[in-house]
Amino acid sequence: MKTKKTDSISDQLRRILTESALSRHEIARQSGVDKAALSRFANGQRGLTTASLDRLAPVLRLELVGPARARTSKKGR
């Protein structure tokens, strides 16, 4: 039986960047993500921080969904 390879989140985001009607320059301008960092990500040379992903999502009309982060507290507080 063949297994279907699932694209990673990075692969999916790279595809969205490539298929976007906006240029990388415009995506960088609207999101506030450094154009060089965006280009390095698109070329597979670097990753993106979660802060960058948060800024890119609305520009690319994406909704980032993930598991809720558990709140941690210090003992005795």
CYANA upper distance limits for C-alpha pairs under 8 A (distance plus 0.5 A):
  7 ASP  CA     11 ASP  CA      6.19
  7 ASP  CA     12 GLN  CA      6.68
  8 SER  CA     12 GLN  CA      6.72
  9 ILE  CA     13 LEU  CA      6.60
 10 SER  CA     14 ARG  CA      6.59
 10 SER  CA     47 GLY  CA      8.31
 11 ASP  CA     15 ARG  CA      6.74
 12 GLN  CA     16 ILE  CA      6.78
 13 LEU  CA     17 LEU  CA      6.65
 14 ARG  CA     18 THR  CA      6.71
 14 ARG  CA     41 PHE  CA      8.22
 14 ARG  CA     42 ALA  CA      5.96
 15 ARG  CA     19 GLU  CA      6.60
 16 ILE  CA     20 SER  CA      6.34
 16 ILE  CA     60 LEU  CA      8.27
 17 LEU  CA     24 ARG  CA      7.91
 17 LEU  CA     42 ALA  CA      7.89
 17 LEU  CA     60 LEU  CA      8.39
 20 SER  CA     60 LEU  CA      7.96
 22 LEU  CA     26 GLU  CA      6.46
 22 LEU  CA     27 ILE  CA      6.73
 23 SER  CA     27 ILE  CA      6.69
 24 ARG  CA     28 ALA  CA      6.49
 24 ARG  CA     35 LYS  CA      7.61
 24 ARG  CA     38 LEU  CA      7.86
 24 ARG  CA     39 SER  CA      7.91
 25 HIS  CA     29 ARG  CA      6.64
 25 HIS  CA     35 LYS  CA      6.76
 26 GLU  CA     30 GLN  CA      6.55
 27 ILE  CA     31 SER  CA      6.45
 27 ILE  CA     33 VAL  CA      8.48
 27 ILE  CA     56 LEU  CA      8.03
 27 ILE  CA     59 VAL  CA      7.17
 27 ILE  CA     60 LEU  CA      8.29
 28 ALA  CA     32 GLY  CA      6.08
 28 ALA  CA     33 VAL  CA      5.50
 28 ALA  CA     34 ASP  CA      6.47
 28 ALA  CA     35 LYS  CA      5.65
 28 ALA  CA     38 LEU  CA      7.50
 29 ARG  CA     33 VAL  CA      7.65
 29 ARG  CA     35 LYS  CA      8.20
 30 GLN  CA     59 VAL  CA      7.11
 31 SER  CA     55 ARG  CA      5.70
 31 SER  CA     56 LEU  CA      5.85
 31 SER  CA     58 PRO  CA      8.49
 31 SER  CA     59 VAL  CA      6.71
 32 GLY  CA     55 ARG  CA      7.50
 33 VAL  CA     37 ALA  CA      7.68
 33 VAL  CA     38 LEU  CA      7.29
 33 VAL  CA     52 SER  CA      6.54
 33 VAL  CA     55 ARG  CA      7.60
 33 VAL  CA     56 LEU  CA      7.84
 34 ASP  CA     38 LEU  CA      6.74
 35 LYS  CA     39 SER  CA      6.65
 36 ALA  CA     40 ARG  CA      6.62
 37 ALA  CA     41 PHE  CA      6.65
 37 ALA  CA     46 ARG  CA      8.06
 37 ALA  CA     48 LEU  CA      8.22
 38 LEU  CA     42 ALA  CA      6.61
 38 LEU  CA     48 LEU  CA      8.43
 39 SER  CA     43 ASN  CA      6.58
 40 ARG  CA     44 GLY  CA      6.77
 40 ARG  CA     45 GLN  CA      5.55
 40 ARG  CA     46 ARG  CA      5.99
 40 ARG  CA     47 GLY  CA      8.43
 41 PHE  CA     45 GLN  CA      6.21
 41 PHE  CA     46 ARG  CA      5.31
 41 PHE  CA     47 GLY  CA      5.96
 41 PHE  CA     48 LEU  CA      7.14
 48 LEU  CA     52 SER  CA      6.56
 48 LEU  CA     53 LEU  CA      7.19
 49 THR  CA     53 LEU  CA      6.86
 50 THR  CA     54 ASP  CA      6.59
 51 ALA  CA     55 ARG  CA      6.92
 52 SER  CA     56 LEU  CA      6.60
 53 LEU  CA     57 ALA  CA      6.49
 54 ASP  CA     58 PRO  CA      8.20
 54 ASP  CA     64 LEU  CA      8.12
 55 ARG  CA     59 VAL  CA      7.92
 56 LEU  CA     60 LEU  CA      6.69
 57 ALA  CA     61 ARG  CA      6.33
 57 ALA  CA     62 LEU  CA      5.15
 57 ALA  CA     63 GLU  CA      6.67
 57 ALA  CA     64 LEU  CA      7.41
 58 PRO  CA     62 LEU  CA      6.32
 58 PRO  CA     63 GLU  CA      7.86
 73 SER  CA     77 ARG  CA      7.42
